[in-house]
């Protein structure tokens, strides 16, 4: 298997762009993401690698999909849908969130049949 090269500088730039789009300082963003300000700054500069857990925290904290942070911009509608789901997930317990997902899957099935 070929070695995968992850460009942490590009990922950091995407994280910075997402933060700046919300008008947040690094300190404010790090609080929302539940990581230290110093570590957050290192991530934005691409100086430090991050775990999947940290990527998840940043994704949730900034309301941006992990795909967008890793690979670049996805469509605005996809981003909006992900932001909506993340918002719902943050407000309900796991069991309720599973019900939301089931409803969405059922609606998708109905739409496919039309």
C-alpha positions in Angstrom: 0.0 0.0 0.0 1.3 3.5 -0.9 2.0 5.9 1.9 -0.6 8.6 2.3 0.7 12.1 2.5 -1.5 14.4 4.6 -1.0 18.1 4.0 -1.6 19.5 7.5 -0.8 23.0 6.3 -3.8 22.9 3.8 -6.0 21.4 6.5 -4.9 24.1 8.9 -5.7 26.8 6.3 -9.2 25.4 5.8 -9.7 25.4 9.6 -8.5 29.0 9.7 -10.9 30.0 6.9 -13.8 28.4 8.7 -13.0 30.2 11.9 -12.5 33.5 10.2 -15.8 33.1 8.3 -17.5 33.0 11.7 -15.6 36.0 13.0 -14.0 34.0 15.8 -10.6 34.5 17.3 -8.3 31.5 17.8 -9.1 31.6 21.5 -12.9 31.6 20.9 -12.6 28.8 18.4 -10.4 26.7 20.6 -13.0 27.1 23.4 -15.8 26.0 21.1 -13.7 23.0 20.0 -12.6 22.1 23.5 -8.9 22.2 22.8 -6.2 24.5 24.1 -5.5 27.7 22.3 -1.9 26.8 21.8 -2.7 23.5 20.2 -5.4 25.1 18.1 -2.9 27.6 16.8 -0.4 24.9 16.0 -3.1 23.0 14.0 -4.1 26.1 12.0 -0.4 26.6 11.1 0.0 22.9 10.2 2.7 22.6 12.8 1.0 19.7 14.6 -0.8 16.6 13.6 -4.2 15.9 15.1 -6.1 12.8 16.0 -9.4 11.9 14.5 -11.0 12.9 17.8 -9.5 16.4 17.6 -10.6 16.7 13.9 -14.1 15.7 15.1 -14.0 18.3 17.9 -13.0 21.0 15.4 -15.7 19.9 12.9 -18.4 20.1 15.6 -17.1 23.3 17.2 -16.9 25.2 14.0 -20.0 23.5 12.4 -18.0 22.4 9.3 -17.9 18.9 8.0 -14.8 16.9 8.4 -14.8 16.3 4.7 -14.6 20.0 4.1 -11.7 20.4 6.5 -9.8 17.4 5.0 -10.5 17.7 1.3 -11.8 21.2 0.6 -15.1 22.8 -0.1 -18.1 20.7 -0.7 -21.3 22.1 -2.1 -23.0 24.8 -0.1 -26.2 22.7 0.1 -24.2 19.7 1.5 -22.5 21.9 4.0 -25.8 23.4 5.0 -27.3 19.9 5.5 -24.3 18.8 7.6 -24.5 22.0 9.7 -28.2 21.4 10.4 -27.5 17.8 11.4 -24.6 18.8 13.7 -26.9 21.4 15.3 -29.6 18.8 15.9 -27.0 16.4 17.3 -25.8 18.9 19.7 -29.3 19.5 21.1 -30.7 16.0 21.5 -29.6 12.7 23.0 -28.4 9.8 20.9 -31.7 8.0 20.8 -33.5 11.1 19.6 -30.8 11.8 17.0 -31.2 8.2 15.7 -34.9 9.0 15.2 -34.0 12.1 13.1 -31.7 10.0 11.0 -34.4 7.4 10.5 -36.9 10.1 9.3 -34.3 11.5 6.9 -33.6 8.0 5.5 -37.3 7.4 5.0 -37.8 10.7 3.3 -34.9 9.9 1.0 -36.4 6.6 0.1 -39.8 8.2 -0.7 -38.2 10.9 -2.9 -36.2 8.2 -4.8 -39.5 6.4 -5.6 -41.1 9.6 -7.1 
